[in-house]
Amino acid sequence: MEKNIISVSRVDIKVDSLLSVLHMDKDDEYVESIMAMRKTAVEIARPAAVYAPFAPDVHDGAVWLNGVKLEEPFVREMLSGCDVVVPYAVSCGREIDAWAEAFTDMFDRFIADTLKQMCLNAIREKLFGEVKEKYFNTEKSVSTINPGSLKEWPITGQAPLFAILGNVTEDIGVVLSDSFLMIPNKSISGIIFQTEKEYHNCQLCPRTNCPGRRAPYSGDL
């Protein structure tokens, strides 16, 4: 298996972007404390990702990757016909997650959570850029599907996805709980693949105000 691990040693959390996400301006009374938290986050955050390319084997009504069966019809439909697909897991990192957990004030926890999300966004963008350049036609669209985002691929799909990738905890520090939630909570897993038209689970998810949304809601399947 060609497993790859990448990280960001210093996340570029731009002040303007952070304040925009928080719906604040530079004159806000809380800006000084927010900037102090941002400084610490930039210094300690080590967001990371692990991914591996596979040629999907479709038979017996399922998709097989690295000897692991993905039996959901939705997954089979999405990945059938692909020459290569790339399972992945990305995380804001254990360092910033532990730092954020130490806060008890609700406002501070909200700021810390926002900083964690921005770290997750940074490593996700680096992952997608690297995977597209290495494995796909850059002139075509790259799409994703994620377990737990839709009923067609429920959160239990995390278990086989982690099995495909191997020891994700050792690689990037992400732990899969008994309820299939990832720790740190600002972590995402899924499969990247090439399509003629870009697709993301977000297109079928009606959840509003999602900080990780990558595409507008377009209705049910």
C-alpha positions in Angstrom: 0.0 0.0 0.0 1.3 3.4 -1.0 0.4 5.3 2.2 1.2 9.0 2.4 1.2 11.2 5.5 1.3 15.0 5.3 1.1 17.8 7.8 1.2 21.6 8.1 3.9 22.8 10.4 2.6 26.4 10.7 -1.0 27.2 9.8 -1.6 30.5 8.1 -4.6 31.7 10.1 -5.2 35.1 8.6 -6.6 37.7 11.1 -9.2 39.1 8.6 -10.4 35.6 7.8 -10.7 34.7 11.5 -12.6 37.8 12.4 -14.9 37.3 9.4 -15.8 33.8 10.5 -16.5 35.2 14.0 -18.5 38.1 12.6 -16.3 40.6 14.4 -14.1 43.6 13.4 -10.8 44.8 14.6 -12.4 47.3 17.0 -14.3 44.6 18.9 -13.6 44.5 22.7 -12.6 40.9 22.5 -10.1 41.1 19.7 -7.0 41.3 21.9 -7.8 38.0 23.7 -8.8 36.4 20.4 -5.4 37.5 18.8 -3.6 35.9 21.8 -5.4 32.7 21.3 -4.7 32.8 17.5 -1.0 33.3 18.2 -0.9 30.2 20.4 -2.9 28.2 18.0 -0.5 29.0 15.1 2.5 28.0 17.3 1.2 24.7 18.5 -1.2 23.4 15.7 0.1 20.5 13.7 -2.8 19.4 11.5 -2.2 16.2 9.6 -3.6 13.8 7.0 -3.1 10.3 5.8 -4.2 8.9 2.4 -3.5 6.0 0.1 -4.5 5.4 -3.6 -6.3 2.2 -4.7 -7.7 0.8 -7.8 -11.3 -0.2 -6.8 -12.3 -3.8 -7.3 -16.0 -4.0 -7.9 -17.6 -7.4 -7.6 -20.4 -9.3 -5.7 -22.4 -6.0 -5.5 -19.7 -4.2 -3.5 -16.5 -2.2 -3.8 -13.3 -3.7 -2.4 -10.3 -1.5 -1.4 -7.2 -3.0 0.1 -9.2 -6.2 0.8 -11.9 -4.3 2.7 -15.5 -4.5 1.6 -17.6 -1.4 1.1 -21.1 -2.8 0.6 -23.3 0.3 0.4 -25.0 0.7 -3.0 -24.3 4.5 -2.8 -20.6 3.9 -2.5 -20.6 1.3 -5.2 -22.4 3.6 -7.6 -20.0 6.5 -6.9 -16.8 4.6 -7.3 -17.6 2.1 -10.0 -15.7 2.9 -13.2 -13.0 4.8 -11.4 -9.4 3.9 -12.2 -8.1 5.1 -8.9 -9.7 6.3 -5.7 -8.1 7.8 -2.6 -9.4 7.1 0.9 -8.2 9.6 3.5 -8.4 11.0 7.0 -7.5 14.5 8.1 -7.4 16.2 11.5 -6.8 19.5 13.1 -4.2 17.6 15.2 -3.8 16.4 18.8 -1.8 19.4 19.9 -4.4 22.1 19.3 -7.2 19.7 20.4 -5.6 19.2 23.8 -5.0 23.0 24.1 -8.7 23.7 23.3 -10.0 21.2 25.8 -8.3 23.1 28.6 -10.7 26.0 28.3 -13.7 26.2 30.5 -15.2 29.5 29.5 -17.8 29.1 26.8 -16.6 32.0 24.7 -13.0 30.8 24.8 -14.1 27.3 23.9 -16.0 28.8 20.9 -12.9 30.7 19.7 -10.7 27.6 20.2 -13.2 25.5 18.3 -13.1 28.0 15.4 -9.3 27.9 15.3 -9.4 24.1 15.2 -11.8 24.2 12.3 -9.5 26.6 10.4 -6.6 24.2 11.0 -8.7 21.4 9.7 -9.6 23.4 6.6 -5.9 24.1 6.0 -4.8 20.5 6.0 -7.8 19.5 4.0 -7.0 21.9 1.2 -3.4 20.8 1.2 -4.5 17.2 0.9 -6.9 17.8 -2.0 -4.3 19.8 -3.8 -1.6 17.1 -3.4 -4.0 14.2 -4.3 -5.3 15.9 -7.4 -1.9 16.7 -8.7 -0.5 13.2 -8.0 -3.3 11.0 -9.1 -5.9 12.8 -11.2 -6.4 14.8 -14.4 -6.1 18.4 -13.1 -8.5 19.6 -15.9 -11.3 17.5 -14.5 -13.3 17.7 -11.2 -12.3 15.9 -8.0 -15.2 14.7 -5.8 -15.6 13.2 -2.3 -17.9 11.0 -0.3 -17.8 10.8 3.5 -19.2 8.2 5.9 -21.7 9.7 8.3 -22.7 12.6 6.1 -25.7 10.8 4.5 -28.0 7.9 5.4 -26.8 6.2 2.2 -23.3 5.8 3.8 -23.9 5.9 7.6 -21.3 6.7 10.2 -20.6 3.0 10.7 -18.7 3.3 7.4 -15.9 4.8 9.4 -14.8 1.4 10.6 -14.0 -0.1 7.1 -12.5 3.1 5.9 -10.1 3.1 8.8 -9.3 -0.5 8.1 -8.5 0.4 4.5 -6.0 3.0 5.7 -4.4 0.9 8.4 -3.3 2.4 11.7 -4.7 5.9 11.4 -4.2 6.6 15.1 -0.5 5.8 14.8 -0.2 7.8 11.6 -2.0 11.1 12.5 -3.3 10.6 16.1 -7.0 10.2 15.2 -8.9 7.7 17.4 -12.2 6.1 16.2 -14.5 5.7 19.2 -16.9 2.8 19.8 -19.7 5.1 18.4 -17.6 5.7 15.2 -16.9 9.3 16.1 -13.4 10.6 15.5 -11.2 12.2 18.1 -10.1 15.0 17.7 -13.6 16.0 16.8 -12.3 18.3 14.1 -11.4 15.4 11.8 -12.8 14.2 8.5 -12.5 11.0 6.6 -13.7 10.0 3.1 -12.8 8.9 -0.4 -11.6 11.2 -3.2 -12.3 10.3 -6.7 -12.4 11.8 -10.2 -15.7 12.8 -11.9 -16.8 14.7 -14.9 -18.9 16.9 -12.6 -17.7 17.8 -9.1 -19.7 16.2 -6.3 -19.5 16.4 -2.5 -21.8 14.9 0.1 -22.7 18.5 1.1 -24.9 18.6 -2.1 -27.3 16.1 -0.5 -27.0 17.4 3.1 -29.6 20.1 4.2 -27.7 21.1 7.4 -27.3 24.9 7.5 -24.4 27.0 8.8 -21.9 24.1 8.5 -18.3 25.4 8.7 -17.1 22.4 6.6 -19.6 22.9 3.8 -17.9 22.5 0.3 -20.9 22.7 -1.9 -24.5 24.1 -1.7 -27.4 21.9 -0.9 -29.1 20.6 -4.1 -31.8 18.3 -2.8 -32.2 14.6 -2.2 -30.9 11.7 -4.3 
